[in-house]
Amino acid sequence: MKLIVHIVEDTEAFLLGAQRALVKASGQKQNKDTGDTLHFEVSAFRGPNEWRNKALTSKSLIPDLCLLDIDMDGDQEAGLKLARLVRDTWPQTIVVMYSHLDDADTVLRLMAAGADSFISKKSSFDELPSELIHAYRVSLRKRPSLAISPQPSSLHCAGATLEAIEKRIPHILNSAVRAIHVEGETGTGKEVVADLFEAALQSSGRKPPFIRVNCGAFSSGLVESELLGHRKGAFTGADSDRAGYIEAASGGWLFLDEVATLSAQAQVTLLRVIENQTLTRIGETRERRIQTRFLSACNENLEARVHAGTFRRDLWQRLTETRLTLPPLRERKQEIESLISHFCRLLDGGPYLVTPPTFELLKRSDWTEGNVRELRNCLRAMTEYAESPVLGPNTIPSHVFESIIAAQNAAAEILPSRQVTFEIKQGSCDYDKLEETLFVWVVKAALAQSPRPTLRMLESATGICMSTLRARLKESVRQGSLAQHDFPESFWTRNFKADPLVSRGDGRSGVAVAFSE
């Protein structure tokens, strides 16, 4: 394994020490079973200016890792500014911050600003190689879609979201995680995630069980019997001893679909089983030990159900040791092209080809009724009118065409008509401030038009892509030009589940629309 590393540090002793430590560690075995060795190809830069002048202008290979000091050349934010530049220039590069300041507040600030990891300078140089490779591997797992050489998907999934989840699954299976919750609207691909888990388990030599249960298919009186099993004669119709689904999945995984439909009593039962890894069949007194791991899913926001008091908080906490999130298709439109290509290869009578104008039209629909499933069904319907394997605009079903027109009209009506004039004198202007002012004005104007704003709506209003828009909103809240209370609380819950915001200032200051000197 070879890693190209850039070190940016204005203290020469640390710069040379870190460089020597990484060079010295090159060639050492990383895996005694496979004999794999690690090689660091290190480039050292004395401060941000040297890095900009040499690394950005040269035709050298893109770095796998950038190790950046925080405080350089008297600028306490130099490292963070450089980290943003690295991420903008080379999105796949892992950014690791390196500093004497290793208190919790500093680390939190760095990670919130976009750093992938942090290493304390208080560690010895001998520890640096192992800490750096650990930071690289963990960060790469968290950003699997940025892997430099992604492998083709092994199952019928397409799009960066599902491909990233597929890469996470082997690590989850080999971890201590007992419970995973898949969250997403109807049609976003929760069943496909279950398929990916099952395929990963079946590819292993042991092939542990993977059992699927639709919790909504059971009546409230039978759900405990189905989950726990029962003894012969425990109730009318129990004519034999029977193991429940949880026991049958022992040693493997139980997929609980529509978990939000469980009754209050069934929630208590499931809570005890997950916590204690024991169960008692209906009609028995003997406890049975199990080793069952749980994958759960539902079409509703389970956290919202907890806040509403209809789902137990303690059970929710146990089901969500880790989460797999499937955003709605309207928030990942960059995946539509790969999804269309994928479905067109699989459709009966295919493969089909969607013309570029048709593709552009399909991107404009919000797909609010069924997400990925709705897109697939639309493509199926389009083949009805196709005289050849080429699907043109005239094959789009009328109801989808109407939704595209409605989405366009809604986007056009978001902002009020208004002319804004900026006066620049003496040939100078703070362009960053100008850009932020415009951004805040557009966002607030959009918020004034809708009591329930969505990221898709703000994307249409600002013309900024979804991922960049999230980052801009967080930064504006941190700087105080926007405030969290400008938005409904549900906006942050839906769109920033694992990415808490830190708000500075009251966000109530007026927005200037004219600059002059």
Stockholm file with secondary structure:
# STOCKHOLM 1.0

chainA/1-517         MKLIVHIVEDTEAFLLGAQRALVKASGQKQNKDTGDTLHFEVSAFRGPNEWRNKALTSKSLIPDLCLLDIDMDGDQEAGLKLARLVRDTWPQTIVVMYSHLDDADTVLRLMAAGADSFISKKSSFDELPSELIHAYRVSLRKRPSLAISPQPSSLHCAGATLEAIEKRIPHILNSAVRAIHVEGETGTGKEVVADLFEAALQSSGRKPPFIRVNCGAFSSGLVESELLGHRKGAFTGADSDRAGYIEAASGGWLFLDEVATLSAQAQVTLLRVIENQTLTRIGETRERRIQTRFLSACNENLEARVHAGTFRRDLWQRLTETRLTLPPLRERKQEIESLISHFCRLLDGGPYLVTPPTFELLKRSDWTEGNVRELRNCLRAMTEYAESPVLGPNTIPSHVFESIIAAQNAAAEILPSRQVTFEIKQGSCDYDKLEETLFVWVVKAALAQSPRPTLRMLESATGICMSTLRARLKESVRQGSLAQHDFPESFWTRNFKADPLVSRGDGRSGVAVAFSE
#=GR chainA/1-517 SS CEEEEEEECSCHHHHHHHHHHHHHHTTCEEETTTTEECEEEEEEESSHHHHHHHTTTSCCCCCSEEEEESSBTTBTTHHHHHHHHHHHHCTTSEEEEEESCCSHHHHHHHHHTTCSEEEETTSCGGGHHHHHHHHHHHHHHHSGGGCSSCCCCSSSCCSHHHHHHHHHHHHHHTSSCCEEEEEECTTSSHHHHHHHHHHHHHTSSSCCCEEEEEGGGSCTTTHHHHHHEECTTSSTTCCSCEECHHHHTTTSEEEEETGGGCCHHHHHHHHHHHHHSEECCBTCCCCEECCCEEEEEESSCHHHHHHTTSSCHHHHHHHTSEEEEECCGGGCGGGHHHHHHHHHHHSTTCCCEECHHHHHHHHTCCCTTTHHHHHHHHHHHHTTTCSSSEECGGGSCHHHHHHHHHHHHHHHTSSCCCCCCCCCCTTCCCHHHHHHHHHHHHHHHHHHHCSSCCHHHHHHHHCCCHHHHHHHHHHHHHHTSSCGGGSCHHHHHHHCTTCCCCCCSCSCCCCCCCCCC
#=GC SS_cons         CEEEEEEECSCHHHHHHHHHHHHHHTTCEEETTTTEECEEEEEEESSHHHHHHHTTTSCCCCCSEEEEESSBTTBTTHHHHHHHHHHHHCTTSEEEEEESCCSHHHHHHHHHTTCSEEEETTSCGGGHHHHHHHHHHHHHHHSGGGCSSCCCCSSSCCSHHHHHHHHHHHHHHTSSCCEEEEEECTTSSHHHHHHHHHHHHHTSSSCCCEEEEEGGGSCTTTHHHHHHEECTTSSTTCCSCEECHHHHTTTSEEEEETGGGCCHHHHHHHHHHHHHSEECCBTCCCCEECCCEEEEEESSCHHHHHHTTSSCHHHHHHHTSEEEEECCGGGCGGGHHHHHHHHHHHSTTCCCEECHHHHHHHHTCCCTTTHHHHHHHHHHHHTTTCSSSEECGGGSCHHHHHHHHHHHHHHHTSSCCCCCCCCCCTTCCCHHHHHHHHHHHHHHHHHHHCSSCCHHHHHHHHCCCHHHHHHHHHHHHHHTSSCGGGSCHHHHHHHCTTCCCCCCSCSCCCCCCCCCC
//
